[in-house]
Amino acid sequence: MNELTLRAVWLAMEAYKDDPVEFVLFENVPRIATRGRQLLDKIQAILAHYGYAFAETTHDCGELGGVAQIRRLY
């Protein structure tokens, strides 16, 4: 994740500001929570400005859907 992500989030929020989408989903590796903390904080601020809530969670599709890949994602 890099500064381009901030621009993309802002552009998406502006594009849909008159008819907001129900949710926005970002998926990354768990280490992003520490390694990319500054960017996550900025993304959260942008989303909050447009009225979105922000939740930081992890999931494993192998556990959720019984798929072969076992990999925890953030």
C-alpha positions as a printed NumPy array, in Angstrom:
array([[  0.   ,   0.   ,   0.   ],
       [  1.333,   3.436,  -0.848],
       [  0.338,   7.063,  -1.382],
       [ -1.459,   6.102,  -4.597],
       [ -4.004,   4.309,  -2.412],
       [ -4.887,   7.601,  -0.722],
       [ -5.557,   9.216,  -4.074],
       [ -7.68 ,   6.268,  -5.194],
       [ -9.772,   6.343,  -2.014],
       [-10.331,  10.078,  -2.303],
       [-11.268,   9.792,  -5.997],
       [-13.721,   6.97 ,  -5.243],
       [-15.326,   8.967,  -2.436],
       [-15.663,  12.011,  -4.675],
       [-17.064,   9.959,  -7.558],
       [-19.802,   8.501,  -5.36 ],
       [-20.404,  11.38 ,  -2.952],
       [-23.944,  11.962,  -4.267],
       [-24.814,   8.246,  -4.195],
       [-22.414,   6.518,  -1.76 ],
       [-21.704,   2.811,  -2.068],
       [-22.767,   0.702,   0.915],
       [-19.281,  -0.412,   1.876],
       [-15.658,  -0.255,   0.832],
       [-13.393,  -3.238,   1.4  ],
       [ -9.613,  -3.26 ,   1.518],
       [ -7.735,  -6.499,   1.965],
       [ -4.073,  -6.866,   2.793],
       [ -1.701,  -8.909,   4.923],
       [ -1.931,  -8.52 ,   8.724],
       [  1.47 ,  -6.817,   8.883],
       [ -0.046,  -3.755,   7.169],
       [ -1.592,  -2.846,  10.544],
       [  1.87 ,  -1.919,  11.807],
       [  3.916,  -1.378,   8.676],
       [  1.295,   0.784,   6.986],
       [ -0.236,   2.403,  10.055],
       [  0.214,   5.978,   8.791],
       [ -1.573,   5.197,   5.528],
       [ -4.362,   3.33 ,   7.304],
       [ -4.907,   6.321,   9.579],
       [ -5.13 ,   8.639,   6.564],
       [ -7.531,   6.284,   4.774],
       [ -9.662,   6.109,   7.898],
       [ -9.776,   9.914,   8.041],
       [-10.905,  10.128,   4.403],
       [-13.595,   7.509,   4.929],
       [-14.804,   9.205,   8.114],
       [-15.029,  12.528,   6.285],
       [-17.461,  10.914,   3.837],
       [-19.506,   9.31 ,   6.623],
       [-18.117,   5.774,   6.599],
       [-17.291,   3.681,   9.647],
       [-13.957,   1.858,   9.689],
       [-13.234,  -1.587,  11.133],
       [ -9.867,  -3.306,  11.219],
       [-10.317,  -7.069,  11.305],
       [ -8.695, -10.254,  10.029],
       [-10.231, -13.253,   8.297],
       [ -9.227, -16.564,   6.794],
       [-11.258, -17.72 ,   3.792],
       [-10.109, -21.256,   4.521],
       [-12.   , -21.095,   7.803],
       [-14.943, -19.087,   6.457],
       [-15.641, -20.91 ,   3.22 ],
       [-13.787, -24.162,   3.505],
       [-11.429, -23.331,   0.642],
       [ -8.043, -24.987,   0.368],
       [ -5.956, -21.889,   1.054],
       [ -5.348, -21.197,   4.716],
       [ -4.107, -17.624,   4.966],
       [ -4.965, -14.953,   7.466],
       [ -5.668, -11.594,   5.823],
       [ -6.251,  -8.167,   7.292]])
